[in-house]
Amino acid sequence: MHRLELDVFSFNPRAEKAYLRAGFKREGVLRDAVLDRGQYADDIIMAILGDDWLKLKES
């Protein structure tokens, strides 16, 4: 694996924090990209590279 990417929505901050703790980095935000129950939310793009994951695993 060289790169693993995911999307998380701004209405789910607990998930974003969990991904950050797992080593993912925030790479970008698509503002107001999702309509959820009548309100717009951001789509947060996160990723981790294989080298970064291996470093976390070894420490």
C-alpha positions as semicolon CSV with decimal commas, in nm:
position;residue;x (nm);y (nm);z (nm)
1;M;0,000;0,000;0,000
2;H;0,135;0,340;-0,089
3;R;-0,161;0,563;-0,003
4;L;-0,492;0,524;0,173
5;E;-0,748;0,803;0,133
6;L;-1,087;0,864;0,293
7;D;-1,362;1,121;0,318
8;V;-1,531;1,222;0,643
9;F;-1,810;1,474;0,679
10;S;-1,792;1,775;0,909
11;F;-2,104;1,663;1,096
12;N;-1,898;1,368;1,228
13;P;-1,612;1,528;1,429
14;R;-1,559;1,215;1,641
15;A;-1,469;1,017;1,330
16;E;-1,230;1,288;1,212
17;K;-1,054;1,284;1,551
18;A;-1,026;0,905;1,538
19;Y;-0,866;0,920;1,192
20;L;-0,623;1,190;1,309
21;R;-0,522;0,970;1,604
22;A;-0,470;0,681;1,360
23;G;-0,217;0,892;1,167
24;F;-0,427;1,032;0,884
25;K;-0,358;1,389;0,772
26;R;-0,617;1,641;0,662
27;E;-0,546;1,715;0,295
28;G;-0,839;1,925;0,187
29;V;-1,195;2,037;0,242
30;L;-1,477;2,048;-0,011
31;R;-1,692;2,316;0,143
32;D;-2,069;2,265;0,153
33;A;-2,033;1,951;-0,058
34;V;-2,298;1,740;0,117
35;L;-2,661;1,812;0,196
36;D;-2,759;1,641;0,522
37;R;-3,107;1,689;0,667
38;G;-3,148;2,025;0,501
39;Q;-2,805;2,160;0,603
40;Y;-2,486;2,169;0,402
41;A;-2,174;2,005;0,543
42;D;-1,810;1,995;0,439
43;D;-1,645;1,686;0,291
44;I;-1,303;1,650;0,458
45;I;-1,043;1,458;0,260
46;M;-0,784;1,270;0,466
47;A;-0,501;1,034;0,375
48;I;-0,209;0,841;0,513
49;L;0,097;0,728;0,319
50;G;0,249;0,384;0,354
51;D;0,578;0,518;0,493
52;D;0,396;0,721;0,759
53;W;0,186;0,419;0,857
54;L;0,497;0,201;0,892
55;K;0,663;0,461;1,115
56;L;0,355;0,471;1,339
57;K;0,341;0,093;1,351
58;E;0,709;0,067;1,453
59;S;0,684;0,325;1,730
